[in-house]
Amino acid sequence: MIEETARVIAVDEPGFAWVDTQRKTACGSCAVASGCGTSVIAKLFSGQRTQVRVIDPLGVELGEQVMVGIEESALVRGSLAVYILPLLTMLVAALVAQALWSGAGELPVVLAGLLGLGGGLGLLALYTRRIRRDPRFQPVVVRRLGQPIIPMDGVLAP
């Protein structure tokens, strides 16, 4: 299970909560981080916060620090769907177009590739709609890390 610390920002319907996590990168630990282009890009996007709806079997409270987790297999399957499916459908459509219209130039191949990409994104939308409420693909509160931290004015700071 892949785990991340988070802070509860809202308690939703029974059994669910909204948490706030901060994106992290492993680039800071690398020996060549100062001269690496990936490290520079990672610094631009690190520190951004993400709000996620999680399954809450523990009954957490507003402001509480928690550990949320998601199964590795769910993350791998989701990543493969997002990255591979549109690319694969684009390539297959382009290859089919090239085989069918080999003498017509590159325009049919490019258009078929774009249609294949759109088709792959459409299939991805159907897949995500199907697994949206599937508990196997949802992050879950694994354990509590601390007591609620609620400021005097009742508003949680980011």
C-alpha positions in Angstrom: 0.0 0.0 0.0 1.3 3.5 -0.9 0.7 5.9 2.0 0.8 9.7 2.3 0.1 12.0 5.3 -2.9 14.3 5.0 -5.0 16.7 7.0 -8.8 16.4 7.2 -10.4 19.5 5.7 -14.1 18.3 5.6 -16.1 15.4 6.9 -18.5 14.2 4.1 -21.4 11.8 4.2 -20.9 8.9 6.7 -17.8 6.9 5.8 -16.1 9.6 3.7 -13.9 12.6 4.3 -12.0 15.2 2.3 -8.3 15.5 3.0 -5.6 17.9 1.9 -2.2 16.5 0.8 1.0 18.3 -0.3 2.7 17.0 -3.4 6.3 15.9 -2.8 9.1 14.9 -5.1 12.1 12.7 -4.6 14.4 15.0 -6.7 15.7 16.8 -3.6 17.5 13.7 -2.4 19.4 13.2 -5.6 23.2 14.0 -5.7 22.9 16.0 -9.0 19.7 17.8 -8.1 21.3 21.2 -8.6 22.2 20.5 -12.3 19.2 18.5 -13.3 16.4 19.8 -15.5 13.9 17.4 -14.0 14.8 18.8 -10.5 14.1 22.4 -11.7 10.7 21.3 -13.1 9.9 19.4 -9.9 10.6 22.5 -7.8 8.1 24.4 -9.8 5.3 21.9 -9.1 6.3 20.8 -5.6 4.4 22.3 -2.7 1.1 22.3 -4.5 -1.8 21.0 -2.4 -4.3 18.4 -3.6 -7.8 17.8 -2.1 -9.0 14.2 -2.3 -12.1 12.4 -1.1 -11.2 9.3 0.9 -13.0 6.4 2.5 -13.1 7.0 6.3 -13.6 3.8 8.3 -12.2 5.5 11.4 -14.5 8.4 11.8 -11.9 11.2 11.6 -12.5 14.8 12.8 -11.9 18.1 11.1 -8.3 19.2 11.2 -6.9 15.8 12.2 -3.6 14.6 10.7 -4.1 11.1 9.1 -2.3 8.6 7.0 -4.2 7.8 3.7 -3.3 4.9 1.5 -4.1 3.4 -1.8 -3.3 -0.1 -3.1 -0.3 -0.3 -5.4 -2.1 -2.4 -7.9 -4.9 0.2 -8.2 -2.3 2.9 -8.8 -0.4 0.8 -11.4 -3.6 0.0 -13.2 -4.8 3.6 -13.2 -1.4 4.8 -14.4 -1.3 2.3 -17.2 -4.8 3.3 -18.3 -3.9 7.0 -18.3 -0.6 6.7 -20.1 -0.8 3.6 -22.3 -4.4 3.5 -23.5 -4.5 6.8 -25.5 -1.0 6.2 -26.8 -1.9 2.7 -27.9 -5.1 3.7 -29.7 -3.3 6.6 -31.4 -0.6 4.3 -32.7 -3.0 1.5 -33.9 -5.2 4.0 -35.7 -2.2 5.6 -37.4 -0.8 2.2 -38.5 -4.2 1.1 -39.8 -4.5 4.4 -41.8 -1.0 3.9 -43.2 -1.9 0.4 -44.3 -5.2 1.4 -45.9 -4.1 4.7 -47.5 -0.3 4.3 -48.1 -0.3 6.3 -51.3 -2.4 9.2 -50.0 0.5 10.9 -48.0 0.8 11.7 -44.4 -2.4 13.6 -43.8 -4.7 10.5 -43.4 -2.2 9.0 -41.0 -2.0 12.1 -38.9 -5.8 12.5 -38.8 -6.3 8.9 -38.0 -3.7 9.2 -35.2 -5.6 12.2 -33.7 -8.9 10.3 -34.0 -7.3 7.3 -32.3 -6.0 9.6 -29.5 -9.5 11.0 -29.1 -11.0 7.5 -29.0 -8.4 6.4 -26.4 -9.3 9.5 -24.2 -13.0 8.6 -24.6 -12.3 5.0 -23.5 -10.4 6.4 -20.6 -13.4 8.5 -19.6 -15.6 5.4 -19.7 -13.1 3.5 -17.6 -12.8 6.2 -15.0 -16.6 6.6 -14.8 -16.9 2.8 -14.2 -14.3 2.7 -11.4 -15.2 6.1 -9.8 -17.1 4.5 -6.8 -15.2 1.2 -6.7 -13.6 1.0 -3.2 -10.6 -0.9 -4.6 -9.6 2.3 -6.5 -10.3 4.8 -3.7 -7.8 6.1 -1.2 -8.6 5.1 2.4 -7.8 6.6 5.8 -5.3 4.0 7.3 -4.6 5.5 10.7 -4.7 8.7 12.7 -1.5 10.6 13.3 -2.5 13.3 15.7 -5.2 15.3 17.3 -7.3 17.9 15.4 -5.5 21.2 14.8 -8.3 23.8 14.7 -7.3 27.5 14.9 -9.1 29.9 17.3 -11.1 31.4 14.4 -12.3 28.0 13.3 -10.7 28.3 9.8 -8.1 25.8 8.7 -5.0 27.4 7.1 -3.6 25.7 4.0 
